Amino acid sequence: MTTTDPTITGDPTDPADVRSPDGSSTGTGTRATRIVGIATVIAMGWLVAFGLGFSPEDRDQRESVRLLYVHVPTIWIAYLAFIVTAISSGMYFFGKKKSLGWDRLAGASAEIGTVFVAVTLVIGAMWGRLTWGVFWQWDARLTTTALLFVTYIGYLAVRRLGGTHEQRARRSAVIGMIAVLEIPLVHWSVRLWRSLHQDASVLDADGDVTMDGLMLFSLFVGVIAFSLLYLWLVMHRTRVMAMEDLLDDRGLDAALAARRDEARSGEPEPDEPQPDAAHRATSDETADEQEGVS
């Protein structure tokens, strides 16, 4: 039984050449992605305006506080991305239908979350250089965040191991549901251990918000902007992963078909019909008579 979609045509070895029946390219862009993309660009423009222009400098951190409008939203959205990965992994692992759509969503969300953690670490190192005088300290918050980053690098590596799509989904689901448990450790690390990193200014356990109103508004603009960016990237990445799975299946079908053709071409061709014994005897007698006459 074939695993490909017969309505899709094009070169099966080229992901960019997957086409619909009418010959048009089936890219990852849709009306929804275009709307979200436009909203993302607008929100990013607002973030630049408020983060660099309207928001005042901090009394203690001065201009370096503007880095936090990227640093804080990216780690929050990374948390969200990894939670989505865990939920999607659970939906696949415990679901009855075992839909690979959940696995693709888990993988796409983990990829984007890992990128956001990398951005958090880079921006945090820049902030640390301006505030602490060094790019890196083996601080509890920094170390646990780096551990979170390495864990999801490992998760993505496991997804690249060989096997069927179902095998990939099962092993990835287990790791995705376990890895998310590191998020509380990262968030509460500043209270569990002595840390140079400042405590939460917004998501504080006491509910106190220690930020200026315009600075707080700029921070939430950043959260909205990066949330839209995350959504836009997930929508595109899940479609790309679906196309990659389709091409893998088509490649497998093509390999099986080639193997069947090879097996057929290797079969011996039927021999020419041989004359029976009576026919051979008659032929021999005729030959003898011809020799006697000559």
C-alpha positions in Angstrom: 0.0 0.0 0.0 1.4 3.4 -1.0 2.0 6.0 1.7 2.1 9.0 -0.7 -0.6 11.4 -1.6 -1.5 10.7 -5.3 -2.8 14.3 -5.7 0.7 15.7 -5.1 3.1 15.8 -8.1 6.6 17.1 -8.8 10.1 15.9 -8.2 10.1 13.7 -5.1 13.7 14.5 -4.3 13.2 18.3 -4.2 11.0 19.7 -1.3 10.5 22.9 -3.2 9.0 21.1 -6.2 6.0 19.5 -4.5 3.1 20.6 -6.5 -0.7 20.3 -6.3 -2.8 18.8 -9.1 -3.2 22.2 -10.9 0.6 22.5 -11.1 0.9 25.3 -8.5 3.6 25.0 -5.9 2.3 24.0 -2.4 4.5 26.3 -0.3 4.1 26.8 3.4 2.4 30.2 3.1 -1.3 30.6 3.7 -3.7 33.4 4.3 -3.4 32.8 8.0 0.4 32.9 8.0 0.4 36.1 6.0 -2.0 37.8 8.5 0.1 36.6 11.5 3.3 37.7 9.6 2.0 41.2 9.1 0.9 41.4 12.8 4.4 40.2 13.8 6.1 42.9 11.7 3.8 45.6 13.3 4.4 44.3 16.8 8.1 44.3 16.3 8.0 47.8 15.1 6.1 48.8 18.2 8.8 47.0 20.3 11.6 48.9 18.7 9.8 52.2 19.2 9.0 51.6 22.8 12.1 49.7 23.7 14.5 52.2 22.2 12.5 55.4 22.2 9.6 55.9 24.6 10.7 53.7 27.5 13.0 55.5 30.0 16.3 54.3 31.2 16.6 52.5 34.5 17.9 54.2 37.6 20.5 51.5 38.3 21.0 49.7 35.0 20.8 52.8 32.8 20.5 52.0 29.0 21.3 48.3 29.5 17.7 47.8 30.7 16.6 47.9 27.1 18.2 44.5 26.5 15.6 43.1 28.9 12.8 43.9 26.4 14.2 41.0 24.3 15.8 38.9 27.0 12.7 38.4 29.2 10.1 37.8 26.4 12.3 35.3 24.6 12.8 33.1 27.7 9.0 33.3 28.5 8.1 32.2 24.9 10.8 29.5 25.2 9.0 28.2 28.3 5.7 28.3 26.4 7.2 26.5 23.4 8.5 23.7 25.6 5.2 23.4 27.3 3.5 23.1 23.9 6.1 20.4 23.1 5.3 18.4 26.2 1.5 18.7 25.7 1.8 17.7 22.0 4.0 14.8 23.0 1.5 13.6 25.5 -1.4 13.9 23.0 0.6 11.6 20.6 1.9 9.2 23.2 -1.4 8.7 25.0 -3.8 9.4 22.2 -5.6 6.6 20.4 -5.2 7.8 16.9 -1.4 8.4 17.2 -1.6 11.4 14.8 1.8 12.5 13.5 0.5 16.0 13.4 1.0 16.2 17.2 4.6 14.9 16.8 5.3 17.6 14.1 3.9 20.3 16.4 6.1 19.1 19.2 9.2 19.1 17.1 8.5 22.5 15.5 7.8 24.1 18.9 11.0 22.6 20.4 13.1 23.9 17.5 11.8 27.4 17.9 12.0 27.3 21.7 15.6 26.2 21.5 16.4 29.1 19.2 14.7 31.5 21.7 16.8 30.1 24.6 19.9 30.7 22.5 18.8 34.3 22.0 18.1 34.6 25.8 21.6 33.4 26.6 23.3 35.7 24.1 21.3 38.8 25.2 21.9 37.8 28.9 25.6 37.6 28.3 25.6 41.1 26.8 23.6 42.4 29.8 26.0 40.6 32.2 29.0 42.2 30.6 27.4 45.7 31.1 26.1 45.0 34.6 28.5 42.5 36.2 31.6 43.2 34.0 31.8 39.7 32.6 29.9 37.8 29.9 29.4 34.6 31.9 29.2 33.5 35.6 28.5 30.0 36.8 25.4 31.5 38.4 22.4 29.2 39.3 20.1 30.9 36.8 22.6 30.9 34.0 23.7 27.4 34.6 20.2 25.9 34.7 19.2 27.9 31.6 22.3 26.5 29.8 21.3 23.0 30.9 17.8 23.6 29.5 19.3 24.6 26.2 21.6 21.5 26.0 18.6 19.2 27.0 16.6 20.4 24.0 19.6 20.2 21.7 19.6 16.6 22.7 15.9 16.3 22.1 16.3 17.6 18.6 19.2 15.2 18.0 17.1 12.2 19.0 14.5 13.3 16.5 17.1 13.0 13.8 17.9 9.3 14.6 16.9 6.7 12.0 13.7 4.8 12.0 10.1 5.3 10.9 8.1 8.4 11.6 6.2 6.5 14.3 9.4 5.4 16.0 10.7 9.0 15.9 7.4 10.2 17.5 7.4 7.7 20.3 11.0 8.2 21.5 10.7 12.0 21.1 7.4 12.1 23.0 9.0 10.5 26.1 11.9 13.0 26.1 9.6 15.9 25.5 7.4 15.1 28.5 10.4 14.7 30.8 12.5 17.7 29.6 9.7 20.2 30.4 10.3 19.5 34.1 13.4 21.6 34.0 11.4 24.8 33.5 10.4 25.1 37.2 14.0 24.5 38.2 15.2 27.3 35.9 12.5 29.8 37.1 13.0 29.2 40.8 16.8 28.8 40.7 17.3 32.3 42.0 15.4 31.4 45.2 16.7 27.8 45.6 20.4 28.9 45.4 22.3 32.1 46.1 22.3 33.8 42.8 23.7 37.0 41.2 20.7 37.1 38.9 18.0 39.5 39.9 14.7 38.0 41.2 11.5 38.2 39.1 10.2 41.7 38.5 6.8 40.7 37.1 6.2 37.0 37.7 7.0 37.3 41.4 5.5 34.9 43.9 4.3 37.8 46.1 2.5 39.4 43.2 4.6 42.6 43.4 5.5 44.4 40.2 8.6 46.5 40.6 8.7 48.2 37.2 7.8 51.6 35.9 4.5 51.7 34.0 6.0 52.5 30.6 8.8 50.0 31.1 6.2 47.3 32.0 4.2 48.2 28.9 7.3 47.9 26.7 8.0 44.5 28.2 4.5 43.3 27.4 4.8 44.7 23.8 7.9 42.5 23.6 5.9 39.5 24.8 3.2 40.0 22.3 5.7 40.5 19.4 7.7 37.4 20.2 4.5 35.4 20.7 3.3 36.3 17.2 6.8 35.5 15.9 6.6 32.1 17.6 3.2 31.4 16.2 4.2 32.4 12.7 7.3 30.2 12.8 5.4 27.2 14.2 2.8 27.4 11.4 5.5 27.4 8.7 7.7 24.8 10.4 4.9 22.3 10.9 4.0 22.4 7.3 7.6 22.0 6.2 7.9 19.0 8.5 4.8 17.5 7.0 6.2 17.9 3.5 9.5 16.4 4.6 7.6 13.3 5.9 5.7 13.1 2.7 8.9 13.2 0.6 10.5 10.5 2.8 7.5 8.3 2.2 7.6 8.9 -1.5 11.3 8.1 -1.5 10.5 4.8 0.2 7.8 4.0 -2.2 10.1 4.8 -5.1 12.8 2.6 -3.6 10.4 -0.3 -3.2 9.1 0.0 -6.7 12.7 0.0 -8.1 13.4 -3.1 -6.0 10.4 -4.8 -7.5 11.4 -3.9 -11.0 14.9 -5.2 -10.3 13.5 -8.5 -9.1 11.4 -8.8 -12.2 14.3 -8.0 -14.6 16.4 -10.6 -12.9 14.0 -13.5 -13.6 15.3 -16.0 -16.4 13.5 -15.7 -19.7 11.4 -18.7 -20.8 13.4 -21.2 -23.0 12.5 -22.0 -26.6 10.1 -25.0 -26.9 12.1 -28.2 -27.4 10.9 -30.9 -29.9 9.7 -34.1 -28.3 11.3 -37.5 -28.8 9.0 -38.7 -31.6 9.7 -35.6 -33.6 13.5 -36.0 -33.1 13.3 -39.7 -34.3 11.4 -38.7 -37.5 14.0 -36.0 -38.2 16.9 -38.5 -37.8 15.2 -41.0 -40.2 14.7 -38.3 -42.8 18.3 -37.3 -42.5 19.5 -40.9 -43.0 17.3 -41.3 -46.1 18.7 -38.1 -47.6 22.3 -39.4 -47.1 21.4 -42.8 -48.8 20.0 -41.1 -51.8 23.1 -38.9 -52.1 
